[in-house]
Amino acid sequence: MGSTSINLPTIRLDTTLTDLYKLADPSTAHLRLGLVLCGVNSAIALTHSFPRNKKYLYQDSPFNNIHPSELKAVADAASNPHKGTSDLQRTIALKYLSLLPQRDAFIAGGPQTPTIFFNVQPGSAEQEAHDAHEAEQTLAVLSPEQRPRFVFCSGPAEIPVKELGIERLAVKIMLDDLEKEGYPLVVGLETQWFLNSKAGLAESGLPTPRAEVVDVEGYVPPVTPEKCCEVCKEEDLSVKGGMKYIPTGCTGKRGRWVDEQMRKIVGKVEAKQAPFVFKTQQTFGGAGTWVVSDEAKKRDLVKELTDDETGVLRKLLSQVTAKNTQMKPGSVVLSEMVRDPLGDYGVTFLVGKGGEAHFLAASEQMINEDNAWIGSTINYARQERLKEKFEAIMRQTAEWVGKHGYIGPVGIDILETKHIPRGEQLQRNGVSSADGQKTAHYIVDLNVRTSGSLALPLLKGHFTSRGMTCASSFSTAVKGSRKEFMETWREEFESGRMLIMAWYEDNTSDREKEVKSIGDVVVGGKDEKDLQDLMKRVRERTEEVTF
């Protein structure tokens, strides 16, 4: 299959996203489901046809770290349609518009379920053909009845819902244009955004570390830059496709509002005794979360939040407007740090229409030194025990998201610890004795969407039928092509021990450049040591990909 001579086994999943949505709400099982599984950025447009989010704000790594010079590059690219996109735009687009949706499309279901993709360079016939070819190669290994129908569009406003007969549209990440077009969404965008918010989790009553939510008051005064102050007049650039933020030194109403809210948040941070965790409202892939282990780290955090050019707070607060203020996108959370964790688990399950929970898997999380999620590992032999261990907290979470009208997949990140402070009363089922020892379970993140580890339980039959009890999924960057990568690991691919869930080979116009690829790979092992040995060998030849 594909363009290589490698004899790849056909992959058959235990179940699919389409089947899970039917299970979640049998009354709508006869309606055609469509899936939008891409990411989005709130700092810059990903392409000319895929605008940045202005209402549903996300603080991923590019948003937090973007420099004014990058915004200028985006503006330059936007002003010249023949130039395409800036380097940063393309880098993010490859991840968010190809890697992420391919990974989830792998488990989407059969041809009756349209899965929506967006081109990384709309208008380029060569690039659009390449986009389709990459997705086609990835999904070709699936059994035909489980191979989704993928549909490419230029942007979120161009989804042919009526033409495709889509009657329900499920989304991974909230896109502003989905709301504008009035698509038939399974769950309302504001509801799903709230359920994924850090403040929502902190105030949910679920078993979480103690936390304080710091809300901002109001929103940026609706004054144009030219009417604000002299600083704003001079620094205001027409940044088409990129966010504007209120410059340092603004003496007008806008600057005074931002400065006041920043002082409030920074004051809370400075008064908080380390260790603690600082989070912005909507994080992605571990971005927007700072682990403050000591006073030196706290000083570093304050600097990162308030830096004149790249400060996170100024960028974030500048995007709080009358159109999104009711969602409190500028709120931040300061939470206690879980002490001496014994385990870091990702529990995935399905939430049905009545708020019931259907356990799918419990995997162990892989986090790098920057606190970014880089993958998950599952032991199929331990699933029944882990289901019993986390059943109470899973059901409690399903009940909470279900009462808000959500149905679909959910992932919760849980830290387990023996350290239970004296006198602490965890909400309801936060303490477990499933393993014969008293431990506390704290939910430290809640992903009310398809999670990065969702494919692992659906591949159980594939791996266990080949004598493998463990599996792991992770994103990777490779110098070389898909074919070269598969040739390197020919034996693992042909035995079914390794498979590609997503891949994008960047074929830029400069043919002299070395070919680079990004991918999402799943590997299996007969036991944990066998799995770790293979993962180590793969990682020695590749690089991490973070979001």
N, C-alpha and C positions, 0 to 999 in steps of 0.2 A: 504494500500500500504506500501511497505517497510517491515521491520521486526517487527514493533510495531502493536498492536491491535487497534490503534487509527484510526478512520474512517476519512481519509483525503479527502477533496473535490478535484476534478480534476481541475487543473489550465488551463485556456485557455487565452492566451495572445491576446491583440488587434492586434498586428502585431509582426513580428520577424526581426532579423538582416538580414536573407536571403531575406525577402520581401523588406526591406529597400534598400539593395544593388541593387535589381532589379528596384526599383523606381529611384534610383540614376542614373542608366545607363541602360535604357531599351534595348539598342542595344546589350548588353552582357547578358541579362536575361536568355538566353537559355544555357549559359555555366555553368558547375558545379562549385560552389563556395566551397572552403575549408577555415576553420578558424583556426588561431593559436592565442590563447588568453592568453598565459602565460606571466609571468614576467621574468626578467633576472637580474643578478648581475654582476658588473664590477670588483669586488674585488676578488671573489672566484667562482670556478665552483660549480654548485648546486649538480651535481652528477658526476660520472666518465664519463658519456656520454653526459653531458650537460655543456659545457665549459663556462667559464666567457667570457663576451664581452671584446674585446681588441680594436676594432674599434669604435663601437657605445657605447660610455661611458655614464653611468647613475650614478648619485650621490644620491642613496637611503640611508636610515639610516645605513645599514650595511657597505656600502662603506665609509661613512663619519666617522663612529665611530669605525671601526675595529682596533684592537690592534695587534701589531706584534705577540703576543703569539697565537692569533687566526689563523694567517697565518701558524704558525708552526703546529698547530693542523690539519689544512687542508692538509699540506704537509705530515704529519704522516699518515693520513687516505688515501691519494692518493698513498702512497708507499706500502700500505697493502690492496690489493683488497678485502681480506676477512673481513676487519674491517668495511667496509661500508663507511660512511661519518662522519665528525665531528658533534658535537652537533649543532654548528652554521649553518653548511650546511643544516642539516636536518630541523632546525627551519625555515630557509628561503625557502627551497624547499617545505615545506608543504604549505606555503603561496603562493609562486609564481607558483608552478606546480600543485596545486590542488585547493586551495581556489579561486584564481583569475580566472582561466579558467572555473571552475564550475559555478561561478557567471555569467560570460558572456555566457557560453554554455546554461544556463537556458533560454536565450532569442534568441539563435542562429537560431532556425528553425527546420524543420522536418528532417526525415531520409535521405533526398536527399542531406543534407549538412554535409559532414564529419567535425567534430570538433576535433582538434588534442590535445591530452593530452600527458604529459611526465611522466614516472614513477619516484617516489621519491627515489627509490632504485633499479635501473635496475639490473637484474640478480637474484633477490630474488623472487622465484615463489610465496611465501607466501605474500610478500609485494605487488607484482604486482597484485595479485588477490584482495588484500585489496583495492588498489587504484581504481580498476574497480568497486568494490562493493560500495565504498563511492560515486562515481559519479553516479552510477546506482540508488542508493537509492534517491539521491537528485532529479534526473531528472524524476523519476518514477511518480511524481505527475502531470506532464504535460500531456495534451491531446496527444494521440499517434501521431497524424499528425503533432504536433509541437515538438515532442521529437527528439532531434538531434542524429545523429549517432556519437558516440564518438569512437575515434581510439587512442590506446595507443602506444607510441613509446619510445625507450630508449633515444633518443636525437634529436635535430633539423636536424642533418644530415641524419636521418633515416626515414623521412616522406615518405611513399609510395605513392607519388603523382600520378604516372602513374597507379599503381594498383588500386587506388581509383577513377581514372578518373577525378581528380581535374584539372580544366582548368584555374582557377583564385584562388589565395591564398591571403586572407586578413589577416593582422597581427595587433596585438595590440601594441607590443613593438618590436623594431628592434633587431634581433638576428644575430650575425655575421655569423653563419653557414647557415642561409637562403640565404645569398648572395653567399656563396661558392658553394652551390648546384645548383644555377641557377633556382630556382623555379619560376613558372609563377605568379609573384606578381601583385596585383591590383595596387599598388603604389610602386615606387622605394624606397628602404630603405633609401638612402641618402636624398631624397626629404621629406619623412615623418619624418625623424630625424630632419631635418632643421625646418620643420613647427612646431615641438614641442619644439624647442630650445628657451631659454629665450632671447637670443640676437636677434633671428629672430623676435620674437614678439615686442621687444623694438624698432626695426628699421623698422617695417612693415608699419608705418603710420596709424595704427589703434588707436582708442582712449585709450591710456594707460597713466599711470603716466609718467611724465618726467623722462628720464633715461639716464645714461651714460654706454656705453659698453666698458669694458676694455679688449682689445685683447692681447694675448701673441704673441711674435715674434718668428717664427720658431718652432722648436721641439727639443726634447732631442737628442743631438748628438749621432749617432749610434756607440757607443764605448762599447765594452764588459766590464763587471765589472773587469775582471782580467787585462785589459789593461787601466783601468781608473785611479785608484789610490790605495794606500795601504788600505785605509778605505774600499773601495768597495771590494777589494780582501778578506778582513777578514769577512765582513758582508754578502757577497753574499751567499745565500743558494739556493739550487735547490728546489724552491717552486712550485712543480707541482700542478696545479689546483688553485693557488692563485697568486695575483699580486705581483710584486716586485716594490719597490720604492727606489729612490736614497737616501742613508742614509745621515743623518745630519753629517757634517764634511767632506763630499766628496770634495776633492781638485782638481779633474779632470774636464774635459770639461763639463761632465754631471751636476756635482754639481754647477759649475759656472753658467750654463744656468738656472737651477732651481732657484738658489738664486737670480739671476737678475730678473727673472719674478715675484718671490715672492715679492721682494722689490717694484717693480712697482705696483702690486696689493695692497699691504699693504699701500703703500704711498697714493694711491687714497682713501682707506678706512679711513686712519687717517686724511686726509684733508677734508673729507666729513662731514658736520655738521649734527648732529642728529636732528630730527629723519629721518631715511631712511631704505630701505630694500635692503639686499644683497642677490644675487642669483647666484648659479653656473648654467652652461648651461642647463643641463638636470636633472630635479628633479623628484622625484617619491613620491606620497603620502604626499607632504608637506615637505619632506626632501630637503636639499640643499637651504633652504630659511631661512634667519635670519632677524627678525624684530628688528632693532636697535633703540630703543625708546629714549635713552639718552647716555651720554658719558660713563657711567659705562658699559652699554651694548656693546658699541663700543670696549671698552677695552677687554671685554669678547670675542667678536668676533675675534679680532686680535689674542688673545691667542689660540682660537680654530682653527684658520686658520694656525697658525705657530708652534703649539706644536711639540716638537722634535719627539715624538713617534706616535702621532695620528693626527697630523696636516692635515687638509683637503687639503690645497694647495700643499704640498709636494706629497701627494698621487695622486692628480689629475694631476699635471703637469708632474709627472713621466710617465703618460700613454699617453702623447701627442707624437705621432710618425709620421714618414713620411707617414704612411698609413691612418692617420686620420686628419692630420694637415689642410687639405683643408676645413674641417667641423668646425674648430675652437672650439674643445671641451674644451679647457682650458680657454675660455673667461668667464668673470663674468659680472654681471650687478648690478649697483647701481642705485636704483630708488627712487623717492620721495615717501613718505608715504601718502596714501589717508587720509585726515583729517576728523574726525567726520562722519564715514560711517553710513548711515541710514539702509542699508541692504547689505547682502552678498549672492549673487545668483549664482546658477549654471544653465546656459542655455544650453540645449542640442538640437541639430538639425541635420538634414541630409543635406549634400552638394551633389548636383547633378553634372553631367558631365559638365554642362554649368556654374557652379558656383552659381546655384540657391540654396536658403535655404528653407528647409521644417522644420518648427517649431515642436518640440516634447514636450518639457516641460521646465518650469523654477522652480527649486527647491531651497530651502534655505540650505546653507552649515553648517555643524557642524564641528567646528575646536576645538581641545583641546588646553591646555595651552602651548604646545610645538609647536603650529602651524601645527600640523599634522591633515590631513583630517580623520574624523572618521565616517562620514555618511552624509545623505541628507534627507530633509523632503519636501514633496510636498503637496500643497492644490489644489485639482482638481477643486474646485469651482472658483479659481482665475486665471486659466490658460489663458482665453481669454484676461483678462486685462493685464496680464504679457506679453503675446505675443505682444500686441499692444505697451506696454512700451519698449520692447527690440527689436522690429522688425528691426529698422534701423541699430542698431549695429550688430545684427545677420546677416543681409544681407551683410553688409560691410565686415564682417569676412569671410562669405562664398565666397564672390567674391575674397578675397585675397588668401585663401587656394585653391580655385578652379582654379585660374590662374596658380598655380604651378602643376596642374594635379591631385589633390587629389579628390577622391570621397569617401563618407562614413560618419559615425557619427563623430560629433565634439562636444566638450563641452567647454564653456567659463565661467570663473569665473569672476563675475562682482561685484565691490563695487560701491554702489550708495551713493552720498553725496550731501548736499546742499551747501557745501563749494566750490565755484568756484572762484579761485583767480582772482582779477581784471586784466583785460588785457589778460587773458589766452584764447587762441583760441584752443579749443579741435578740433582734426581732424574731420571734416565733422559732423557726427551725434552723437557726444558725449554728447549732451545735450537733455534732454527729458522733455516734459510738459504733458506726458500722464496722470498723476495723478492730473493735475491742478496746479502743483507746478514745478518750474524750478529746476531740479537736474542734476548733472553730473554723467555719467556712465563711469567707468574706467575698462578696461579689465586688470586684474592682473594675469591671467594665461590662457593658451590656451592648451587644450588637444585634439589633432587631432588624436583621437582614440575612442574606446568605453570607456565611463566614468563610474564611480561608481554609478551614479544616473540614468543611461540609462534605467534600468528596470522599474523605477517608472511610466513613462507615458505608458509603454506597459501593465501595470497591472491596468490601470484605470478602465476598465470594470469589472475586478474581484472585486475591492473594492467598486465601486459606486453601483454595482448591489446588494451589501449587506448592503447598507445604510451608507457607510463610505466615507467621503469626503477628508480625509487626509491619508498619508502613509509616512513611513520612512524606509530607509535601512541603516544598519550598520553592521560592523564586530564585532565579539565578541569571547572571550575565555572563556571556561567553564571547570570546574572541574567535569568531568562525561562524560557519553556517549550521543550519539544522542537520544537514546531511553529515557534516564533519563530526558533529557532536554524537550523532547516532552511530557512526562508524567507530568512534572511540569506545562506545559502550555497547557494541553489537551484541555480545553474548547476553547482557542484561536485558536489552530490548527484546531479543528473540525469545527469551525464556519467560517474558512477561514480568520480570522483576523490576523493570523500569518502564515508565511510560510518560509521555508528554501530554499535559493537559492544556498548555498554552505555549505559543512560540511566535516570536516576531523577529524575522531576519531583516535588519535595516538596510534596504538597498538604496542608499542615497545616490544622487546623480553623479557624485564623484567616484568613479569606478576605481580610482587609484587607491582609495582608502581601504584599510583592512575591514573586512566584513565583521559586523558586531551583531549579536543576537541577545534577546532577553527571553526567558522562558519560565514556565512553571512545571516542575517535574515531581513525579511521585515515584518513590522507590520502596521496595519491600525487602524483608529479611526473615530468615527462619526463626530468629530470636533477636533480642535487643542488641546484643553484641554484634551479630552479623549485620544488622541494619546500620548501626553506628559506624562500623568499619567501611561500609559502602558509602555512607554519607560523607565520611571524612575524605575518602578518595575523590568523590565528586567535587567537594568544596575546595580541595587543593588545586583543582584545575579550573575553577570558576570563581565568580565574585558574587557577593550578596546583592540583592535588589530590595530596596525599601521604598515605602510609599509615604 
